[in-house]
Every structure is written in C-alpha cells, then in structure tokens.
Amino acid sequence: MTTDATQAAEATRPNEATDAAEERLRRWRLVLGGDAADGTGYALGGRDAAMDGALTALYGKRDRPTAGKDRAAGLGASAPAVARWLGDIRTYFPSSVVQVMQRDAIDRLGLSTLLLEPEMLEAVEADVHLVGTLLSLNKAMPETTKETARAVVRKVVEDLEKRLATRTRATLTGALDRSARVRRPRHHDIDWNRTIAANLKHYLPEHRTVVPERLIGYGRAARSVTKDVVLCVDQSGSMAASVVYASVFGAVLASMRSISTRLVVFDTAVVDLTDQLDDPVDVLFGTRLGGGTDINRALAYCQSQITRPAETVVVLISDLYEGGIRDEMLKRVAAMKASGVQFVTLLALSDEGAPAYDRDHAAALAALGAPAFACTPDLFPDVMAAAIEKRPLPIPDTV
C-alpha cells in the first residue's frame, strides 16, 4: 500500500468509529423514546423525528405530561389523526412491523370502532389479525363499511390461498394415493413396512428372511370420494386467526374431488357452513366470533354426520375451554376413535403457537390417543396427510 493510501485509510478509521457510535446512539434514542432519563443526549431530525413521533403516538407514556415537543403525541379518538398515523407507519416501517403496530394500536388505544369507517379500512395493512378484528365487529358494522370490509378480507384470503393451496393439494393427493391399498401392487408401489408386518408369521429363521405371501401396496386414489374430513372450529374470540385459516383450508379441501369436506363452527350454538365453502369470504362473514363454548354439542353434531367412520378424519380446533358437559365430550371422542375415526385436536391453527388452553382437557384427550397441540398453517397439510394415512401425527417438538 502506498503512503498516500495508508494515510487515507488511517484518516477514515476515526470517522468510521464515530459513525458507528452515532448510529448506536440514534438507535437507542429511538428505542428509549427521548425522555430526560434516556441518557443518550441525541437529537433526532427529519425522517427519524417523524418515525419517533409515530412510535410515541402508540407507545409513548400517556399517564404523565411528555417532555419535549417531539414527545407530544397520541392518537386520541380522531379519525383524521389515525388515518395520518396509519399512512405514516406504512411510510416509515416494513409491512411486518406495520401489522404489529396496527394490532398494538387496536389493543392499547381501543381503535376497533374506527375500523367501522371505510376510510380507516382503506388505510390499514391487511393481515389475518385485522380480519379477525373485522369479523368480531361484523354485527356492528354499518352497511357503508361492509363492502370495504369484504374487500379487505378477500385480499387476505386470496393471499393465503396462493400461499397454501398448491402445497396442500399436492401433499394430500399423495396421501390419498398411499392410503388406497391394493393386494397386487406393482413393484414400485409395494408398501414394504406393511407387507413385512403382515407376513411376520412367514419368517424363516434359517434364512433370516420373511417370505411375503401377501403383498400390500399403495394404490392410486380414485376420482370418487375416498375420505371424509370434518373441520370443527371453535369461534370464541381467542380463536380468530384459527377461524380464518380453517376457512381457507376448508375451501382448499372442498376443491379436491377425492375429499368430502364439512366445516362446522361453534360457540354455544353450532353452525354448519359447508354449503358456503366455495367462497371462504362468505364462510368468514358467516361466523360469529366471541361468546361461550360448547364443544360437546359441536362434537355431537359432527358425530351425527359421520357415515363412514373408517374413512373419516375429524379435526377439532379449539382452546378446549369447555362450557358444555366435559365427560360427555370425552365419551364422544372415545366413541369416534373406537369406530375408526381419525381424531385430531389442534389448540390453534395459526403462526403464533398455542394460546391459553385448558390443560386438563388436553391431557384427557391425549390419554384417549388424541394429543392436543398448536399447528402452524405450513404444518397443517402434513398433519392432514398423516391422519389420512393413519400414521403418527407430526407433532411439533415444542409440545
């Protein structure tokens, strides 16, 4: 390196160190909020000041006077102020952060009622949680807002279908093919695990081998209905995201001619939404988030719809806080399993993991051979494939 180059490199090092230190102060200032005790002594300007204002409006302390003009914020109950704030956060933050801030604004500042105004809905970043909020407000929603709300919900549903439909169909089509057993399979269709298990009595010790007198193989799923799936979904308020995903998956399953799909939602009442499965948006607006829970009543209805137990998969999606008759609920699950039904219990069908749930009921179901666990949308096709093939469910390690 030449002398001039060396001197230039040396000259940049203090500046680089200074820039790094200043960037740390900037980040801490944005995190701590600029109160007198934050200790940074760093002043924000321009875009940073605007970002700080948007954060303060949501997360600033509102129980005492704020210090400094950049700390004077808050959304109040002003629709124009909220609309501006929603526009600001979409300008300054990535979509994933915007969705978190919107959820926090609804929870912390009580902005749910403002979502009844079409202008608000047009300004928000649509996601599953926003759909859940809109569904909970459905009954209070004026007619002038419902069209906009449906458009918001449809956008989220279509995005979810694009993300989930192809893999779900591919995974379940493979499972249906493998679940159709044949007695004279071609070589590449032989199910060796089942064939060996069925022929263990023909084991020849001297040759240390099994003579497979009866072959069991994978067939190819016929075009007729081969499996019945019943999705039984708790529509209490805590299950909002699960209701959204279950509606989307229900529509995807209903589009597969080899699967007969039924969608049942419940609180203390039971509603069969199967005839609306061609449009998951109609399904969602047919739900009624909130209220009590009567799992026993819902399972009684589902049980009454089962005509082919050995070819049926029942998926209960609930936090298991039962308001009905607990012992009757457990007896129904035991009876369905004894008849050959594959019974799956999901505490949630969402990306967030398991919510609060009744652990005693979960343990009782596990004792019946129906372990309860939270399931992400990406894992759901694999869970359904395992249930269709009657093999162990891919329960996450976090359970």
Secondary structure, DSSP 4 states (H G I P E B T S, - for coil): --HHHHHHHHHHHHHHHHHHHHHHHHHHHHHH-S-GGG---PPP-HHHHHHHHHHHHHHS--SSPPSSGGG----TT-HHHHHHHHHHHHHHS-HHHHHHHHHHHHHHH--GGGGGSHHHHHHS---HHHHHHHHHTGGG--HHHHHHHHHHHHHHHHHHHHHHHHHHHHHHHHHHHHHSEESS--GGGB-HHHHHHHTGGGEETTTTEE--SS--EE----SS--EEEEEEEE-SGGGHHHHHHHHHHHHHHHT-TTEEEEEEEESSSEEE-GGGTT-HHHHHHT----S---HHHHHHHHHHT-S-GGGEEEEEES-----S-HHHHHHHHHHHHHTT-EEEEEEEESSS---S--HHHHHHHHHTT--EEEE-TTTHHHHHHHHHHT------TT-
